[in-house]
Amino acid sequence: DIQMTQFPASLSASIGDRVTITCRASQNIDSFINWYKQKSGEAPKLLIFAKYSLEGGVPSRFSGGGSGTDFTLTISSLQPDDFATYYCQHNYNVPWTFGQGTKVEIK
Amino acid sequence: QVQLGESGPAVVKPAETLSLTCNVSGGSMTSSYWSWIRQSPGQGLEWIGHIHFTGRSDYSPALESRVTISLDTSKKQVSLKLTSVTAADTAKYYCARENYYGTGSYSKFDQWGQGILVTVSS
């Protein structure tokens, strides 16, 4: 199985801050990575697929990058609705696995 | 817009079988895979397995011996059965559409149900 290591596990930031979350795969996964946002008590919501493609309706302040084994999710200017937990997920080969999550909290 | 809704018992006794159903509305079940994903309280996401409308399925190796996912396109339902449950199977269970695109290699969970919390307890 491909392991996805996500860090940091949590971070505190202020409105307007630039935030970057990192996900490291245990092997090269090319561009087969997606990012999700989950608010407390809700289902996850797809933000970015295929490393950097924005899902419809997702604000442009979200962006994805990286290559090979190291990937990033960046929020360019943190907004109140962005306080949530974020997960990466690979779709290189089954079984699909998720990172452990990064909780973004208000400073 | 496809909508998904999970249903089933909220409590299952240890050693029994957990059975859940996901109802799919507002779209076609063909050309997609349908996944089950779970989340233990306060924990991360765990992919359980998926099924294609052709019947092809894959499961997480950690659960493969206990899991069966099936599809009924006439009823527009995806079902999950997990046998011999223990307290470790207590989780919120989600069904999700796994959409393939591009060359058909990339996939994404682009639609999710609201999830159903299942507690394993006697």
Chai-1 contact restraints between the chains, C-beta under 6 A:
chainA,res_idxA,chainB,res_idxB,connection_type,confidence,min_distance_angstrom,max_distance_angstrom,comment,restraint_id
A,N34,B,K108,contact,1.0,0.0,6.0,A-B,restraint_1
A,A43,B,Y94,contact,1.0,0.0,6.0,A-B,restraint_2
A,A43,B,W112,contact,1.0,0.0,6.0,A-B,restraint_3
A,A43,B,Q114,contact,1.0,0.0,6.0,A-B,restraint_4
A,A43,B,G115,contact,1.0,0.0,6.0,A-B,restraint_5
A,L46,B,K108,contact,1.0,0.0,6.0,A-B,restraint_6
A,L46,B,D110,contact,1.0,0.0,6.0,A-B,restraint_7
A,F49,B,K108,contact,1.0,0.0,6.0,A-B,restraint_8
A,A50,B,Y106,contact,1.0,0.0,6.0,A-B,restraint_9
A,Y87,B,L45,contact,1.0,0.0,6.0,A-B,restraint_10
A,N91,B,S107,contact,1.0,0.0,6.0,A-B,restraint_11
A,V94,B,D58,contact,1.0,0.0,6.0,A-B,restraint_12
A,P95,B,W47,contact,1.0,0.0,6.0,A-B,restraint_13
A,P95,B,S60,contact,1.0,0.0,6.0,A-B,restraint_14
A,W96,B,W47,contact,1.0,0.0,6.0,A-B,restraint_15
A,F98,B,G44,contact,1.0,0.0,6.0,A-B,restraint_16
A,F98,B,L45,contact,1.0,0.0,6.0,A-B,restraint_17
A,Q100,B,G44,contact,1.0,0.0,6.0,A-B,restraint_18
A,G101,B,G44,contact,1.0,0.0,6.0,A-B,restraint_19
